[in-house]
Amino acid sequence: MLTAMVEGTVVATIKDPLLSGIKLLLVRMMEDGKPGKLQVAADQTRQAGDGDFVTCIPAKEASLIFAPPYPPCDLAITGFIDEYHVEKERRFETG
């Protein structure tokens, strides 16, 4: 299970018919408490929005959380995180 923060919505003019009705969101992966790379995730909760911290399932298992026929996705939002503390870079001043 991975953690991420929702940063926006993805709009697709053409997408696979099996993704019809599934919201696609832009999420920033959290790696060791620090912001990581951006990815697109299918929102199984149908409730996630900008600024939400969420849990995600990667790889083939991401599509299995949806009802058959399974949509083609490799990252799915599965839940919400109430609190998440982002580690901020510490700067030490010398002198």
N, C-alpha and C positions, 0 to 999 in steps of 0.2 A: 504494500500500500504506500502511496506517495502523498505528499502534501503540496498544495499550490494555492496561489491567490488569483482570483478572477480579475482580469484587467480590461475586459471588453467583450464585445459580441462580434462574431464572424458572420458576414453576410455572403451567401453563395447563390449566384444567379442560376447555376446549374449544379446539381448534386445527385448522387445516387438515389433512386426512388425509395430505397429502404431507409434512408436518412430523413425522409419526409416527416415533418412534425417533431423532429429532434433538434433542440437548440444547440448550436455550436458556439463555444465560448473560447476566448483567448485567455490562457492561464500562464502565470509565471511560476515555474517549479521552485520549490524551496529545498535547498540542499544544505544540510547541516546548519539550519537556522538562517541561511543567507539566501537572498534572491538568486535564482538561476536563470535558465533559458526559457524562452516563450514557446508554448505549444498550443495546439488546438485540441479541445476536449469536447466530447459529446456529453450533454447534461442530462443524466438519468433522473436527477431530482426534480428537474423542470422548475426549480425555484432559485437557483444561484444567480448572483448578479455582481456588478462591479464592487470590488473591495472585500468580497467574502473569502474567507479561508476555507478550503475544501479538501476532502480526501479524494484520491483518484486511484483507479486500477489501470495498470498499463497492459500492453501486449494483446494477444488474442482474447484473453479473459474479459477485456473491456466490452467486447460486443455481446458476451454471454449474459450480461446483466439486463439486457433488453429482451423483450419477448420475441420469439421466432416469427418470421424469418429474421435472423440476426443481421444488423446493419454493419457495414464495413467501417469499423473504427478501431483505433489502437490505444485510445486513452478515454476513459469515462469518469465523470464526476459522480461519486457515490454517496457523499455525505458532507456535513458541515463541521467545522471546528469552531467551538465557542471562543476560545482565546488562543492566540499564537504570538509568541514573543520573538520578534526578529532581532537577531544579534547585530548590533551596530558596530561599524568599524571603529576601533579605538585608536585615537591619535595621541601620542605622547609627545609633549613638548620638552625639549631639552634646553638647559641653560637657565 
